[in-house]
Amino acid sequence: MINALTIDVEDYYHVTAFEPYISNEEWGCLPSRVECNIMKILEILDSYHVKATFFILGWVAERNPSLVRLIHNQGHEIACHGYAHKLVYKTTQEDFRMDVRKAKFIIEDSIGTNINGFRATSFSFIESTLWALNILIEEGFLYDSSIFPVHHDRYGIPYWQRFPHFILRNGGGIYELPPSTLKIFKNNIPIAGGAYLRFLPLSLVNWGIKRINNVEKKPAVLYLHPWEIDAEQPELKVGKFRRFRHYSKLDKVENKIKKILSAFEFGTASDLISRTLSS
């Protein structure tokens, strides 16, 4: 069973939890760590012979086109993470379209070819923003990975289908690849990556992926941010809870990722679609 490994390419200061403390205008004044962290991730993936999908923030691609080309030239899939890292439910439909279109143009210009995939900031496709799927279809995207089927204070549609599937909308269609969850007592428990990967025991994450693959006979979709393998990143002055959630267990992630890659088969999001959903 092939699973999808996805990387959300953004820097540590882009995270939604830091929005009250850092404005977009300040991003360029902070020391960037995204390039060195991506290089480390590329080395890890190469050592395990894994190709992944990199959802790249347009703001990052605009300033690091050579990094985008490097990822592409190493055989990984390039996809879009929007431009300005804004929550979809805090934007208008037109602003969302312009943000996506701008990012798509910058990323495609960097690599000289079309991209097919999209992931929203902080999985911010919620029930009231499903109009965004129509915009993605109109803008030429073939798949999305923005709907997290969980209860969360910032994102999620808990009743949404848990596994990759095709959605028909307004005469068009798009594949949806939700981050992976386990259904326990009628609740969907996230195990797919991010803070869940950092805080959950590796044994539970591995058990969850095995259950998805072997019992439910479905592929898993995992995600990672480059800053999550960077315990040496600058520590910003933010609230205690946000500091705890962002900086805790960063030194554990690299080893966890290596063990997961050694235990399961991974490929790109497009690999998953072509080998699992299209068969």
VEXFIFI-619733 format. One record per residue (C-alpha): x, y, z. Coordinates in steps of 0.001 Angstrom, whole numbers, plus 524288, in hexadecimal, padded with zeros to 5 digits. Example, Ala and Ser with C-alpha at 12.3 -4.5 7.8 and 13.67 -1.06 7.14 Angstrom:
2
8300C7EE6C81E78;835667FBDC81BE4;
This chain:
279
800008000080000;805AB80D217FC15;803AE8188A8055B;80592826F680275;8103E82ECB8093F;80DFC83D688084F;81650848F380C94;8106C8566B80F02;81B9D85F6480B25;81AD186B3E813F6;823ED8717181DD6;822678715482C98;81D1887F4382CD5;8123187C3182325;80A5B8739082C55;7FC6B877D582EF2;7FE5E8775E83DB2;808498826F83C9A;7FF6588BA9834ED;7FC208940D840E7;80AA58964D84331;810A5897558358F;80B0B89ECB82A05;80D5D89B2C81BDC;815928A75C81A7D;81F0B8A23B824CB;8216F8951A81E3F;82CA789A08815F5;8339189FA9821DA;834D38929C828D5;83FB0888B682663;83AD687E3781D1F;83CA586FCC82038;834A6869ED81547;83FD68671180BF0;8488E85FF3815A1;83CF88582581AAC;838AC8544880D00;8467984FE0809F9;8461884716815F0;838E484194811DE;83DCC83EFD8041A;8496583779809A0;8406882F3681205;8373982C3D806C2;84293828BD7FDED;8482C81F5F807F4;83B29818178087E;838AF819217F9C5;82BE38205C7FC12;825A082AA67F382;81C5D834227FA1B;8131383F347F6C6;8179B84CCD7FAD0;80C7C8568E7FCA8;81423863217FB16;8100A8705C80040;8104687A397F534;81737884287FDD3;8223C87A587FFC0;822D4876B07F160;82391884F47ED71;82FCA886CE7F5AB;835B9879547F3A5;832D7874FC7E5A7;83F8786D417E52F;83B0E865587F106;82E4D8620B7EA31;835E185DC97DE1E;83EF2855767E66F;8337E84E367EC83;82D7384C597DF1A;83A30847F97D8CC;83BDD83D837E33E;82F50837377DE98;825E783BEA7E90F;81879841487E614;8165984FF27E725;80908854D17EB8B;8030D861727F0AC;801048662E7FEA7;7FB69873657FAE0;8032F87FF97FB34;8015D887B9807C8;7FDD687CEE8119A;7F0738824A814E0;7E55287A3081A66;7DB58877E980FB4;7CFBC87AFD8186B;7D5978885B81B38;7D63F88C0280CCA;7CC5088F1B80257;7CA5C886397F6B2;7D0E988FFF7EDBC;7DC81891E67F6E3;7DE278833C7F7DB;7DDFB881E67E920;7E82A88CA07E77E;7F0DB886BA7F212;7F04A8793A7EBD7;7F24587E6B7DE22;7FE16886807E247;8047287B177E94F;801C3871AD7DE24;807FA87AE67D44B;8143687D137DC96;8162586E967DF55;813C186A537D158;81CE3874F87CC70;8277286F9B7D57A;826F6861DF7CFCF;821CD864497C217;8166685AE27C2EB;8088385A047C81C;805468560E7D605;7F93E84E327D9AA;7F7A584E577E877;7F37E857F57F2F3;7F33685879801C8;7ED40863C980941;7F37C86AD78149C;7F143862E782106;7E77385A10819F2;7DDE08657081A3C;7D39885FC781128;7C80285EFB81A50;7B99485CE181792;7B75F86B4081464;7C2D186BFF80AD6;7C02F86072801EB;7BE8A86A8C7F71E;7CD7286A237F6E4;7CCE485CCC7F03F;7C59C862EC7E4D4;7D03886D4B7E39B;7DAED8630B7E3AE;7D42185BA47D8BD;7D295868347D0E8;7E0F986B7B7D30B;7E53585E5B7CD95;7E891856667D9B2;7E65F847BB7D92B;7E6FC844B77E7B1;7E5E484B1F7F4EF;7EA608474480297;7E3F38518F80B29;7D88084ADE811E9;7DC07844E281F03;7D0DA83C1D823C4;7D26183FB983234;7CD2A848BB83CC5;7D6E2853D883EE2;7D61F861DD84387;7DC46866E8836E5;7D88585D5F82C14;7D19B850D9828A5;7C50184ACD82382;7C34783F4C82CCB;7B91483825824AC;7C141838A78182F;7C59782C288118B;7D2548279D817B1;7D92B821F980BD6;7DD6D827237FE81;7D1EA828667F542;7CCE082F9D7E956;7C34683AEA7EAB1;7B9DF83F3F7E006;7B69B84DB37E0B6;7AFA8856C97D736;7B29E84ED47CB23;7C0D284CAD7CEF0;7C81D8447A7D8A7;7D3E8843AF7E16B;7DA878393B7E989;7DABD83BA17F830;7E5A4835E68009A;7E222837F980EF4;7ED20836BC818FC;7EBFC829AD81FB7;7E3D5826DE82BB1;7DFAB81B1D833A7;7D166819158371A;7D0898160784598;7C332815B384C68;7BCE981D1F84109;7C71F827F7841D2;7D1D082A6F837E2;7DF0982B3F83E9D;7E9C18320A836AE;7F6B282AF18354A;7FB2C830A682875;806508399A82C22;809238470583178;8071C8483F84011;8006A83AF38402D;80CC98348183B44;814FE83C0884513;80CBD8391385106;8077382B7B84E4D;80FF981F9785127;8163B81A02844F4;8104780CCE84838;8029F812A984755;805818197983A6A;80AF380CDC834A5;7FF618051A839BE;7F63580F0E833A4;7FC9F80E698264D;7FCA57FF8C826CD;7EE467FF7982A3A;7EB0A808BC81F1B;7F2FA800AF81567;7F0337F2D7819E4;7E2D37F34282053;7DBF37FE5C81953;7E3877FB9080CB3;7E5BA80A0480A3A;7F1A9812AC80825;7F65C81C2081281;7F95882A7A8100B;803F683036818D3;808F983E1F819AF;814D98451981F31;819BB8531C8202F;8284A855D281E1C;8293385D3D82AF6;824BB851088323D;8320A84AAF8309C;8392885706834F8;83B838578A84398;84532862B484173;83B8A86C4083B82;83A538799E8421A;830BB879C284D64;82728884CD84B57;8209588C3D85655;812DA886BA85625;808F68821586044;80C1E8766D868E0;8026F86D2186298;80687870AD854CC;814D486F59858AF;81246861F185E77;80A9585D26852B3;8147D86212848C5;8219F85F1E84F20;81F068529E856BB;82552845F485224;82BB584BB484607;837B584397848FB;82FB783702847BD;829CE838C883A44;83543835658317B;837218281E837CC;828778257283758;827DC828B2828F0;8334B81FCF825E4;82CF38146D82CFD;81FF5816AD82623;8269781742818DD;82D9480A8A81BA9;820F7803B481F9C;81769807BE814D3;8170C80A8F8064E;81594818E3802C5;81461820AF7F657;80EA782D677F17C;80085831877F1FE;7FF9D82F697E35A;80568821CC7E4FF;7FAAA81EAB7EEA6;7F024823AC7E574;7F54B81C687D9A9;7F7EB80F927E0B7;7ECA980F1E7EA63;7E152817C57E6AF;7E208816147D800;7E2ED8072F7D82E;
